């Protein structure tokens, strides 16, 4: 279960944060003490400037490490959902704007019908926005400047509750076969600068709102990842 993996990841993140933050605090404190000592004892302004620049670099990197551990904790401690009746196209529009703000160069094309009762659901607005954002941000990164298509619609199948589908299509190279089984694993990413938690959180939040996230297609022309949420009135069935 995604929730079990995320809980385990949260416990691991908390342990790592505790183990790392203590020595980081010591490094930062000693760097500050050393800077003051150098300012007192070094008379050569040029040499002092060089030493202080080294210490500033140490300080910057310790602060960066602290931010990384804090981010890992924030991403694994999401609390409980507060479900309300809401319009899915409105939520998707919010997620698209968030992605465009963080990636102004991206090309995201949204195709969604006008808001209607058939496109309403019962969900936590922040959670649904965040789940769609994570899937969409992943598609934007995979597309590397290429277009991303996002479509919203209702799916009705025999003997199954109606669902609202939020389909995200990227124009990337596709997900390698050996990577596909791991894309929802905590802290797994093929990118060096990625946190590897986005899709894990998206799946966990959707499952806890009776929804789901599914990879529907992936090949050399791109991938399609869809977020599903029960339509209004179906959540309680």
Residue pairs with C-beta under 8 A, 6 or more apart in sequence:
1 207
2 184
2 200
2 203
2 204
2 207
3 204
3 207
3 208
5 184
5 185
5 186
5 200
6 76
6 186
6 200
6 201
6 204
8 186
9 76
9 186
9 187
9 197
9 200
10 73
10 76
10 77
13 69
13 72
13 73
13 75
13 76
14 73
14 76
16 69
16 72
17 69
17 70
17 72
17 73
20 65
20 69
21 66
21 69
24 62
24 65
24 66
27 58
27 62
28 59
28 62
28 63
31 55
31 58
31 59
31 62
32 59
34 55
35 52
35 55
38 48
38 51
38 52
38 55
39 48
39 52
42 48
42 51
71 195
72 195
72 197
75 195
75 197
75 201
76 186
76 197
76 201
78 127
78 201
78 204
78 205
81 123
81 124
81 127
81 205
81 208
81 209
82 124
82 126
83 122
83 123
83 124
83 209
83 235
84 122
84 123
84 124
84 125
85 120
85 121
85 122
85 232
86 120
86 121
86 122
86 123
86 125
86 128
87 115
87 119
87 120
88 119
88 120
88 121
88 128
88 152
88 164
88 166
88 229
89 112
89 113
89 114
89 115
89 119
89 152
90 115
91 125
91 128
91 129
91 132
92 110
92 112
92 132
92 150
92 152
92 166
93 110
93 112
94 129
95 129
95 130
95 132
95 133
95 136
96 108
96 110
96 136
96 150
98 129
98 133
99 106
99 108
99 133
99 136
99 137
99 140
100 106
100 108
102 137
103 137
103 140
105 145
106 140
106 143
106 145
106 148
107 143
107 145
107 146
107 147
107 148
108 136
108 140
108 147
108 148
108 150
109 147
109 148
109 149
109 150
110 150
110 151
110 152
111 149
111 150
111 151
111 152
112 119
112 150
112 151
112 152
113 119
113 152
113 153
117 232
118 154
118 162
118 231
119 152
119 154
119 164
119 231
120 231
120 232
121 128
121 164
121 229
121 230
121 231
121 232
121 235
122 230
122 232
122 235
122 236
123 209
123 211
123 229
123 235
124 205
124 209
127 205
127 208
127 209
128 205
128 209
128 229
130 201
130 202
130 205
131 201
131 202
131 205
131 206
131 211
131 213
131 227
132 166
132 168
132 202
132 227
134 198
134 199
134 201
134 202
135 166
135 168
135 198
135 199
135 202
135 213
135 225
135 227
136 148
136 150
136 168
137 198
138 170
138 198
138 199
138 225
139 148
139 168
139 169
139 170
139 172
139 223
139 225
140 148
140 170
141 191
141 194
142 170
142 172
142 173
142 222
142 223
143 170
143 171
143 172
143 222
144 172
146 170
146 171
146 172
147 171
148 168
148 169
148 170
148 171
149 167
149 168
149 169
150 166
150 167
150 168
150 169
151 165
151 166
151 167
151 169
152 164
152 165
152 166
152 167
153 164
153 165
153 167
154 162
154 163
154 164
154 165
154 231
155 162
155 163
155 164
155 165
155 228
156 162
161 230
161 231
161 234
161 237
162 230
162 231
162 234
163 211
163 228
163 229
163 230
163 231
163 234
164 228
164 229
164 230
164 231
165 226
165 227
165 228
166 226
166 227
166 228
166 229
167 216
167 224
167 225
167 226
168 224
168 225
168 226
168 227
169 222
169 223
169 224
170 222
170 223
170 224
170 225
171 221
171 222
172 222
172 223
173 220
173 222
174 218
174 219
174 220
174 221
174 222
174 223
175 183
175 215
175 218
175 223
179 190
180 215
180 218
182 188
183 199
183 215
184 199
184 200
184 203
184 213
185 196
185 200
186 196
186 197
186 200
187 195
187 196
187 197
188 196
189 195
189 196
199 213
202 213
202 227
203 212
203 213
206 212
206 213
206 227
206 228
206 229
209 229
209 235
210 229
210 230
210 235
211 227
211 228
211 229
211 230
212 227
212 228
213 225
213 226
213 227
213 228
214 225
214 226
214 228
215 223
215 224
215 225
216 224
216 225
216 226
217 223
217 224
218 224
230 237
